[in-house]
Amino acid sequence: MTSATPTPATPTPAEKDAVPAPLRTRPLGRSGIRVSEIGLGAWQLGARREWAGPDEEESYRIIDEAVRLGCTFIDTASPYADGRSEEYIGRALEGRRDQVVLCTKFGFWAPGYQEDHSPDRIEEALELSLTRLRTDYLDVALIHSPPYELMDGRTVAHYRILQRLLDAGTIRAYGVADRASNADELRRIVHTTGSSVLETNINVLEQHQLDVIAEAAEAGVGVVVRTPLASGWLSGKYDRDSDFPNDDRRVWWTRAQVREKAAAAQRFRALVPEGTTMTHAALRFLLAQPEISTVIPGAKSVEQLRHNVAAAQGTLPAATVAAIRDFGRRPATEQHP
């Protein structure tokens, strides 16, 4: 590391005093790996086009605080921030690699998001990730949003290659980060690929997968939940008049989509118990589902990370969980709390 490269930040005394109870862990399917209930989604670290993400110094502080709080599952991918996400994670974790579970993905390439899921490039992609992450093994390797036909382990070579890498010790588990997050995809992955990990979209506003993840758990597949806060809508920070900067991917939403998401979030807000933040209610609803191994909200600051992690220190009343589940089963036009 050159002298021009910022070094991972050390928590201040005040930060060190703000230590919540240790995060509980859950098994990641049949992989033999245990993961913290709250993980860290790292797409935003160093991101300039996608999320107006934190700079390098703040990214180090977020990673350092995640480790300190026992938030041990870190999810990234090779194209995130044109490779900077993996690079920052690798630098921040030097000397303590064994304290975290690293998950990365294959199928899109930096710079940009060039899509190439060719099986003969799997090893090349993972070698690049190993270099950026400064490690000689990966805990979890996922195929990144593959086309539907590549989710069938009976017809493609991808999963045989991943199994060989697992047998060689290069990876400890493999699976798929699905594309459309629907039941058909989930069942195909679970029942044909030999995967022990599935990453999929589930949140208060997208609950359809909850009807089928029990099949994944029964088959020994660990479920990693991305977008648990629906790209920020379940945090309570946005409303129908919200605008997003040009370097934030949410600028792609139309005004009609913004109004629709804001209305759904407002209906959810009415179900949140008094004294509980929307973020905590959204995350606790997911943690109330025993089939889920970990949820991976992103964080653009240490403060956001701490708030996310603190969700695991409490639970929702059973009646609230049931009401939110009922809310998710209704069509959007009928979602009245």
N, C-alpha and C positions, 0 to 999 in steps of 0.2 A: 504494500500500500504506500502510495507516495505521500509526501507531506501535505500536498494540496487536497487530499481526500479527508473529509470530516471524519472524526472518530465517533463510534457509538457513544451516546450521551450517558452520563451517570446521573441517576435520580438525585434530586436535591434532598436535604434532610426532611423537608415538609412532605415531599413525595413518598419517601420511605416510611413515614408515619401513617400514610393513608393505605394501609394494607388490609384488604377485606379477607374474609375467611377463604381458605384454599378452595379452588374449584374442584368439584367432584369430577370423576372420570367415568367413562362408559366404554364397553368393548366395541371395537370397530369390526363388527361381524366376526367371522371365524379367523381373521388375520392374526390373532394373538396380540394385537396392538391395542392399547388403551389410550383414549383421547379425552381431553378436557371437554366438558359439556359446551362451553363457549370457546370457539376457536377464533382465529383472525383471518379474515379474507383480505388478501394483500394486493388485489388488482390496482388499488389506488396509490400504492407506494411509488412515488416518483412519476406518477402519470401526469402528462401534460395535455394530452388530447382527450382522454376518456373521462376523467373525474376531477380535473383541477386539483390534483392530489398534493399531498404534503411534499416538501422538499427533502433532500437527502438527510439533513440533520434531524428533522422531525420524524422522518421514517425510522431512523435508528432509535429515537426515543420511544416510538410506538412499539417497536419490536422488543426493545429492552424491557419496557414496562409489561408487555405481554408475558415474557418469560418470568419476570418477578412475580406476577399475579397468578402464575400457574396456568396461563392460557397457552397450552402446549401444542395445539394443532394449528399449523400455519399453512394456508392454501394459496398457491401462486400458479403461474403458468409462464412459459417461455416468452410469449409476446407481450405480457403485461408491462406497460411503460417501456416498450421496446427493449425488454430484458433487464431494465433497471430494478424492477421488483425483486427478481431473483438475486441480482447482484447485491442489493442492499441487505437482503436477508442473509446472504452468505457472509458478508462483512460483519454484520451485527452479531452473528452467532459464532464467530471464531472462538474456539476454546470452550464452547458449551453446546456443541452440536447435539450431544446425546440428551440434552434436556428437552428437545422438541420432536414432534412428529412432522416431517416435511412432506407436503403433497404438492406435486406439480403435474403438468399436463403436456400432452403431445398432440399435434395436429394443425396448429397455427404457428406461424414463424415470425420472428422479429428480423428487421423492422416492419412495422405495420402488422397486419393480420393476414398474411398470405396463407391460404389454406392448402395444405398438402398432408393428407392422412395416409400416404403410401406406406405399406408395412415395412418396406426396405429402408425407410428413413427413421424408424422408431429408435434404433440404437443411436443414430447420429443426433437426433433431437435430445435424447436423454443424456448423452455425453456433454452436449452444450449446457444443459441444465445443471449437471453435476459440476461443471467448471464454474458456472456463475454462482452456484450455491456453495462452492468451496467444500464439497463433501465427496466421499467415495461411494455413497449409497443413498438411495431414496427410500423413504418409508412407504410412500404411496405414489404410483404412477397411473395417471388416468388418460384415456383417450378423450380428447377435448372436443365436445360437441360434434361427434361424427355424423355423417349422413346415416339415414335409417338403415340402409343395407349393410353398413359396417357394424351394426349392433348385433349381428347374427353370428355367433361363434362357430356355427356349423359350416359356414360358407367362406369365411375369410381367415387369413393367416395371422392377424394381429395378436390374437389371444395366445396362440402357440408361442409366438415370439416373447410375449410378456411372461408367460409361464417359464420359458427358458431363462429369462433374466431373473425371475424370482428364484429358480432353482440354483442359479449361480451366485445369489446373494447381492446382486446389483440393486434389486428392489425387494421390499418386504411384502408388498401387496399391490394388486392392480385392479383396475375397474374402468368405469366410464363416467364422464360428466356429460349427461344427456343433452340433447339439443332442444326438443320441444317440451320436455317435462310432461309427458302424458303417460297414461297407464299402459298403452301398447308398447311404448319404448321401454318402460321399466320392466315389464314382464319379459320382453325379449332379452334384455341384458341379464336379468336374474337367472333365467332358465336355460340360456344357451352359451354364455361366454366364460363360465368359471370364475367370474369376477367376485371379489370379496368386498368391494367398495363401490357404491353408487353415489354420485353427487347430482342433486336435482333441486329444482326450484320448489320451495314450499313456504308459504307465509299465510297470514290471516286472510289475505285477498286471493290467494291461490291455494286452495286446500284440496283440490281433486286428488293429488297423490296420496293423501292420508288414507284413502280408501284401499290402497293396494300395497303400501310399504310394509304391512304386516307379512306379506308374501316374501319380501326381501329379507326381513328379519328371520323368518322361519327357515329360509334357505341359507342363512349364515352370512348374509350380505349387510355390511354396515352402511348406514344412510347418513350422508353428509348433506346438510341443508344450506344451500346458498340463497341469496336474496331474502333472508328472513325478515328484513324490514322493508321489502318491496321497493328497493332503490331509494330509501329514505322517506317514503310516504307514511310509513307506520311510526316514524319518529315524532310526528306532530309539527315538524318544522315548516312544512309547505302547505299552501292552500291554493284555491282556484286562480289566484292572481300571481302565483309565483313565476318568476323568470329564472332562467339558468344561463350562466356564462357560456360563451362560444367554445371554451375548452372543457366543457362538461357534456358527456354523452346524453344527458337528459334534455339537452336543447333540441334533440330530434323529435321529442313529443310534440304533437299538434296541440293547439289550444283546447280542442275538444277532448283529447286524451287527458290533458292536465285537469280539466274540469271533472271528468269522470273519476280519475284517481282521487282527486280531492274530496269528492262527494262520498266515495267508498270509505276513505280514511276517516271522514267525519262521522259516518255511521258506526265505524268501529270505536271511535273515541267515546261514544255514548255507552259502550259496554265495559269500559275500563273502570275498575274500582277506584273510589276516591283515595287519593294519596299514592296512587301508582302511576308512573309515567307510561305513555303509550309505548315507548321502546321496551320497557320492562314487561308490560303486558303482552306485547307481541312475541318477545323471546320466551317468556314463561309459558305461553300457550304451546309453543313448539316443544319445550322441555317437558311438558306434561305428556308428551307422546313417547312411550317407552321404546318404540322401534327406532327412534332417531338417535344416532350416536353423538353427533355434534352439530351445532349451528355456527355459521361463519360470517357474522356481520363484518363489514369493513369499518375502518376507523381512520379519519383524517387527522386526528389529534390524540394526545394522551388522554385528554379529558373524555373524549368520545369512547375510547377503549375502556376506561375505568367504568363508565356508565354501563356499557354493554356487559362487562364482566359481572358487575354488581347485580345484574338480573338473576343470576344463578343463586343468589343468597335468599331468594324468596320464592313463593309459589302463588298461584292463583287459586281462589276458592273453586271447588269442583263445579259449582253452579255457573261460575263465570266461564270456565273452560267449555262446559256444555253449551252455553249461550253463544260463545264465539264459534264453536263447531257448527251449531245450527245456522248462524249467520253465514258461514262459508258455504253451506249446502244450498242456500237460496239463490235464485237468479239475482243479478245486480238490481233489477227493478223492484225486487221484493225484499231487499235487505233493510228491513226496519228493525232496530233494536227493540 
